[in-house]
Amino acid sequence: MYIIKNISTRLAHHPDLAKVIAHKFQIEESDFKIISIIRRSIDSRKRNNVWLNFTVEAEFSGKAPIHHDIVEVIEKKEKTLEAIILSDLNPVIIGCGPSALFAGLALVEEGFKPHFYEQGERIQPRDEKVDYLWLHNQLDPDSNVQFGEGGAGAYSDGKLTARTRDKYSDKIYAYLTQFGADKRISIDALPHLGTDGIKAVTTKIINYLEEHGAVFHFSHKLTDIKTVNERLELTINDEKITPEICLLAIGNSARELFTKMHENKIAMEAKSFAIGFRIEHSQEFINNLFYGDKCDFTVTGPASYRLTAKAGEHSVYSFCMCPGGSVICGSSEENSIVTNGMSMADREGRYGNSALVASIEPSHFGHDVLAGMNLQRNIEQKAYRDFYNAPAQLGRDFLKNRVSAKLPKTTYRPGIYSRSMGELFPMYITKALVTGMKHLNKTYRGFIDNGVLIGPETRTSSPVRILRDHHTGESINTPGLYPVGEGAGYAGGIISSAVDGLKAASRFKIKK
Ligand SMILES: Cc1cc2nc3c(=O)[nH]c(=O)nc-3n(C[C@H](O)[C@H](O)[C@H](O)COP(=O)(O)OP(=O)(O)OC[C@H]3O[C@@H](n4cnc5c(N)ncnc54)[C@H](O)[C@@H]3O)c2cc1C
């Protein structure tokens, strides 16, 4: 079996790949057979000349041509994880986001019946709470965009990009298709499900887990973790439980718990993350700027982009682009503003947005374990003025350091108010953003000038890392505690968090 890479074709719904391959390698179509398409990406490096790029698996009837784009598949020996034997059939999982749910799937596959504890609510009441915030300015700190069934990814673009592809990520895509996602997600280079898609899949996963003996406790909050008599002790809704192990899948916004864990001396460290805001344009502007006006958008879908610039020791980059989506209020603490982005599966909205952020490290904000978290909170509180309206500024005014006299309509609810975004951040972040954005404005003509900034975007990834043993995944000083997913500080995004949870849970075996 061979992998054939870099098969480039003009935009078409059903390109004749055999013909393209035969032409590229000067062979006959009868010399090979395409077994399957394994990757499809959009090559938009040249505006008005957007192409498709494919990678396929194929077999050759004779000798394969010698070419660097044709690679023989050699089965790699995957390292097997060291097994950890448990006698308790009911491991505890805290959280109900991607890392928790995929950990749960690995556990039920082994025959465990995990117990989940999640502070937020199920999707339907959670939807009502989220709407209530967006329409009536009232936040439930335990059930919101960050917290509840499906975790932070439940209100998202549902981008399913994997950092690396291996047997674990393949398994995640297989599970997602088993629970209703389109098979294309494992082929597309930038797959996405949309908020509607991700919620539907999540509910099916939970139903499946329940059918296999898992038990879900929503509106159950973990408030303390300690070791008592060499056994883990968790306090949940004021009751104490002492499970054999706990998979801690709490996401990047579990601030009360991070603080408690730090007080209890559970080993953690500050980690780098990124801070900035959302930039929103009309999707038509984005389509035109990145793909051009001659592109067949029925093949490509609305244009997406990924931009980077250097600003001294910081990187300034776009992140979590939501074509046809909206900027949303993702606050989880009262009287503070956090923005993020989401879209539906069809991405048919008239606007597109992405985060535009600068990378920062403990050397910038301090090495104290909670320094990054405190910086986030400080910025979010500064951004709050009245109700949950978000500060906003025209991109061109941000570069010129002047408050915008007039702001256009945006997708953010409840609403926006005019503010100099630079004053939300410490000077080093503002300077980095201005430097990086000036570069981007030059390279992608008018990209910043024509955008409106809405912010702040502070929850790009976890500000802490919960230290765990490299081989076992267990906390280095709290036996029985297995931190997983984004909150643990080893993952960022839906797929990598899901992989982290699945991989950690795959180690556990039942004592015979
Ligand atoms: C609006 C938005 C859009 C996003 N879009 C994308 C995207 O398109 N693609 C992508 O890859 N990523 C996206 N992300 C990021 C992605 O959602 C996260 O990376 C992912 O959900 C992390 O998974 P997780 O399981 O580690 O944590 P989470 O999904 O954050 O789940 C953690 C869960 O733990 C619960 N919890 C926390 N503390 C406690 C406690 N003390 N007691 C009980 N329960 C607790 C929380 O309520 C939460 O439900 C988006 C995030 C947001 C907010």
The ligand as a Tripos MOL2 file, in Angstrom:
@<TRIPOS>MOLECULE
LIG
   53    58     1     0     0
SMALL
NO_CHARGES

@<TRIPOS>ATOM
      1 C1        -16.9850   29.3450   22.5330 C.3       1 LIG1
      2 C2        -15.8890   28.3390   22.3410 C.ar      1 LIG1
      3 C3        -15.5910   27.8970   21.0580 C.ar      1 LIG1
      4 C4        -14.6110   26.9330   20.8550 C.ar      1 LIG1
      5 N1        -14.3950   26.4670   19.5930 N.ar      1 LIG1
      6 C5        -13.5490   25.4350   19.4000 C.ar      1 LIG1
      7 C6        -13.4210   24.8440   18.1310 C.ar      1 LIG1
      8 O1        -14.0920   25.2090   17.1720 O.2       1 LIG1
      9 N2        -12.5220   23.8270   18.0030 N.ar      1 LIG1
     10 C7        -11.7570   23.3920   19.0500 C.ar      1 LIG1
     11 O2        -10.9480   22.4720   18.8610 O.2       1 LIG1
     12 N3        -11.8680   23.9400   20.2670 N.ar      1 LIG1
     13 C8        -12.7540   24.9310   20.4720 C.ar      1 LIG1
     14 N4        -12.8960   25.4650   21.7210 N.ar      1 LIG1
     15 C9        -12.0670   24.9290   22.8120 C.3       1 LIG1
     16 C10       -12.6110   23.5720   23.2680 C.3       1 LIG1
     17 O3        -13.9570   23.7110   23.5660 O.3       1 LIG1
     18 C11       -11.8210   23.0810   24.4490 C.3       1 LIG1
     19 O4        -10.4730   22.9570   24.0650 O.3       1 LIG1
     20 C12       -12.3180   21.7220   24.9160 C.3       1 LIG1
     21 O5        -13.6850   21.7500   25.2050 O.3       1 LIG1
     22 C13       -11.5390   21.2840   26.1560 C.3       1 LIG1
     23 O6        -12.0370   20.0710   26.5660 O.3       1 LIG1
     24 P1        -11.9220   19.5840   28.0760 P.3       1 LIG1
     25 O7        -12.7260   18.3660   28.1840 O.co2     1 LIG1
     26 O8        -10.4970   19.4930   28.4630 O.co2     1 LIG1
     27 O9        -12.5430   20.7650   28.9620 O.3       1 LIG1
     28 P2        -13.9470   21.4920   28.8690 P.3       1 LIG1
     29 O10       -14.6140   21.2440   27.5870 O.co2     1 LIG1
     30 O11       -13.6790   22.8890   29.2630 O.co2     1 LIG1
     31 O12       -14.8210   20.7790   29.9870 O.3       1 LIG1
     32 C14       -14.5480   20.9060   31.3340 C.3       1 LIG1
     33 C15       -15.8120   20.6290   32.1120 C.3       1 LIG1
     34 O13       -15.4560   20.4760   33.4850 O.3       1 LIG1
     35 C16       -16.4500   21.0760   34.2710 C.3       1 LIG1
     36 N5        -15.8890   21.4810   35.5670 N.ar      1 LIG1
     37 C17       -14.9110   22.3930   35.7880 C.ar      1 LIG1
     38 N6        -14.6900   22.5160   37.0940 N.ar      1 LIG1
     39 C18       -15.5520   21.6750   37.7270 C.ar      1 LIG1
     40 C19       -15.7990   21.3640   39.0840 C.ar      1 LIG1
     41 N7        -15.1290   21.9710   40.0580 N.pl3     1 LIG1
     42 N8        -16.7530   20.4450   39.3770 N.ar      1 LIG1
     43 C20       -17.4590   19.8280   38.3730 C.ar      1 LIG1
     44 N9        -17.2660   20.1000   37.0700 N.ar      1 LIG1
     45 C21       -16.3150   21.0020   36.7410 C.ar      1 LIG1
     46 C22       -16.8920   22.2760   33.4730 C.3       1 LIG1
     47 O14       -18.1850   22.6860   33.8640 O.3       1 LIG1
     48 C23       -16.8210   21.7800   32.0410 C.3       1 LIG1
     49 O15       -18.0550   21.3250   31.5570 O.3       1 LIG1
     50 C24       -13.8730   26.4360   21.9600 C.ar      1 LIG1
     51 C25       -14.1440   26.8970   23.2480 C.ar      1 LIG1
     52 C26       -15.1490   27.8350   23.4490 C.ar      1 LIG1
     53 C27       -15.4440   28.3190   24.8380 C.3       1 LIG1
@<TRIPOS>BOND
     1     1     2 1
     2     2     3 ar
     3     2    52 ar
     4     3     4 ar
     5     4     5 ar
     6     4    50 ar
     7     5     6 ar
     8     6     7 ar
     9     6    13 1
    10     7     8 2
    11     7     9 ar
    12     9    10 ar
    13    10    11 2
    14    10    12 ar
    15    12    13 ar
    16    13    14 ar
    17    14    15 1
    18    14    50 ar
    19    15    16 1
    20    16    17 1
    21    16    18 1
    22    18    19 1
    23    18    20 1
    24    20    21 1
    25    20    22 1
    26    22    23 1
    27    23    24 1
    28    24    25 2
    29    24    26 1
    30    24    27 1
    31    27    28 1
    32    28    29 2
    33    28    30 1
    34    28    31 1
    35    31    32 1
    36    32    33 1
    37    33    34 1
    38    33    48 1
    39    34    35 1
    40    35    36 1
    41    35    46 1
    42    36    37 ar
    43    36    45 ar
    44    37    38 ar
    45    38    39 ar
    46    39    40 ar
    47    39    45 ar
    48    40    41 1
    49    40    42 ar
    50    42    43 ar
    51    43    44 ar
    52    44    45 ar
    53    46    47 1
    54    46    48 1
    55    48    49 1
    56    50    51 ar
    57    51    52 ar
    58    52    53 1
@<TRIPOS>SUBSTRUCTURE
     1 LIG1         1 GROUP 0 **** ****
